[in-house]
Amino acid sequence: MLLNRGATGAHDITMLTPQETAKALKVSVSWLAKARMRGDGPPFIRLGRAIRYSQTAVLRWIEVQIRKVGAAPKSQATEIRNQRRSICGQ
């Protein structure tokens, strides 16, 4: 279980290092750092100079990344729709 409720009722949140997160996602630590800078990687937390990833947030991010086969990204889909409208005269 990702969030364990202890006897006090407090939540125990599992935090991952960039190395652990990269290993879990099967990407390089470098890719993870670049994705962090671009803003398109999993959400992260900065604790002083340390970077940490909530396991729950990483799992949610993975769910959002899943695409149906043949589905264009939203920006491409919008662009295609706009092109069709201009061609059809709408």
N, C-alpha and C positions, 0 to 999 in steps of 0.2 A: 504494500500500500504506500502511495506516495506521501500522503499526509496522515500522520498517526496522531491521534488525540491521546495525550497522556492522562494520568490520574488527575492532574490539575485542570484539564480541559484545554490546555494550550496546544497549538499545532506544532508539529515537528516538520519543518520544511527541509527537503533534501536539496542541497546546493552542490553544483558540479563546477569543477575547474574547467578552463578552456580545453585542457588536454583530455579530460574525461568526456566533455561534451563532443569534441571532435571525434574521439574514438567511438562514441555511441552513434553519432551521425555518419560515421565512415567517411569523413572529410579530413583534410589537413588542418592543423592549428592555424596555418597561414590563411587558408580559405575562410575560416571562422573569423579571424581578425579583420580580413578585408570586408567580409559581409557586415561585421559590426560597424566599420567605418562608412560603408555604403548605406547602412540602415535597413538592409533587407535580410539580415540574419535573425536568429532567435533572440528574443528579448534578453537583456543581460542586466546585471546589477554591478555597480562599481562601489567597492568598499575600500575607501582609501585608494591605493594603487592597484588593488586586486580586482580582477574581473571574475564574477561568478554567474552561473546560470541556474535558475530554479528548474528542477526536473519537471515540475508541472507545466511551467511556461514553455519549455522545450517541446513537451508532448503536444501541447495545444498548437504550437507553431507548426509542428509536423502535420497535424490534421489540416491546417489551412493550406499547406503546400500541396496536398493531394489534388490532382487534376484528373478530370475524366479524359479518356483517350480521345484525341482529336480536338479537344477544347482549346481555343486560343486564349491567351492571357487577356484580362479585362481591357487593357489599353489597346491591344490589337483588335479585339472584338468591336470596340467602340469605333476604331478607325475604319474597319471594314463596313460596319453599319452606316457610317457617314458617307463612305464612298458609294455604297449602293443607293443611298438616298439621292446623292447628287447625280448619279447616272440615270436613275428613274425619274428625276425631276420633282422629287418630293421635298 
